[in-house]
Amino acid sequence: MNPRYELSANGQEVTDHQTGLIWRKNPEEGKFTFNEAQAHAKRIAQQTGLPWRVPTLDELTSLVDRTLTNPASTFPDIPSECFWSSLPCLGDTNYAWYVFFDFGYVYFSYRFNTNAVRLVRGG
């Protein structure tokens, strides 16, 4: 594992020593619309008593390593998938931003499309 990241003792969380963020190691099961992702994060936070949330676009892109592809990240076991950020598009809130970890590109998508979600806390 890249020394930037440290796996928790229980193997469920990863601390990013560069940003200070704590990520859930595994993506959430299933795919979510933008609104479902926000609601899911809220449920997980209530269930665990920890402030889990959908990451900001800056937080999510902090996991990108553009010297790599498929996936464009050294984060442990990250799949080459699209992950929602918590940022809706300015000017048209029917769309929101996500990061595609195949090449680490940032795109926007219709909020009713489904993408993967990885929760974060801290920051």
N, C-alpha and C positions, 0 to 999 in steps of 0.2 A: 504494500500500500504506500502511496505517496506520503512522505512525512508531513505534508501539509495537513493531512486528515488523520484523525484518531478515532478508532472504533471504541464505543463504550464497552464496559465490562459485560453488559448483557447482549451486546451485538445488535442492538436495535437503533442506535443513534450514532451519528458521525459528527465530531466537532471539527470545524474548519479553523485551524489556528491562524490563518491569514485574515479572516474576516471576523472571527469570534462567534459565528453563527453555529447553531446546532441543528442538524438535519436529521429527519427520519431516514434510516439507511435505505429502506425499500420504498419504492413508489407505492402510493395507495392502490389498492386493488380496483381494477376496472378503469373505465374512462368516464370523464365528467364534462358536462357543459361548464361554462364559466361560472354561472350562478350555483350549480351543484357543487363545484369545487369549493366555493366560499362556504357554503352550508356544511359540507363535509368537514372542512377544517374546524368550524365552530363546534360540531358534534365531537370530534376527536379531542379538542381542547376541553370540552365539558367532561368527557369520559375519563380523561387522564389527569385532569387538574393542572395541565401544563399549557402554556399559551401558544399552542401550535397554530399556524396560519399558512396561507398560500404566500409564497415569497414575492417580493417586489421584483420588477424586471431587472434592476441592478443586482439584487441578491442572486437571482437565477443565473444571470450572465456571468457572475463571479465564478461559477463552476465550469465555464467554457475554457478550453485550451485549444486555440485555433491552429496549433502545430499538429494536432491530432485529428483523425476522422473516424467515424463509425465505432465508437462515439468520440466526439470532440471534447473529451473531459478525462481527467484522471480520478474523478470521484469514483469510489468503489462500486463496481458492478452497475454503473449507470447504463441504461439501455439507450439505443439510438432512436429515441421517440420525441414527440412534441410534448412539452410541459407548459401548462398555464402559468402565467405570472398573475399577480393581483391587479394589474394595471389595465383599465379600460382605455380605449383610444379616445384621445381628445377630439372633439368635433363630431364624433359619431360613436356614441356609447353602445351601439349595437355590435361593436367589434372590441376585441381585447388582444393584448400582446402575449406571445408565447415564445419559447426557445426550442428550436429543433436541434437535438444533440447529435444528429448524424454529422453535421458540419459546424454546429454551433451558431447557426443563423437565427436572427430575431425576425419574426413575422407577426402579422396580426391576422385574426380569424374572426368569423362570425361567432358571437358568444354562444350560439346554440349548437355549434360543432363540438365534438368531444375530443379531449386530450388527456394525457396523463397528468398526475399531480404528485408532487413531492412536497411535504410539509416542512416548515422551518420554525425555529423560535430563536429569540435573542436578537442581537443587532443594535 
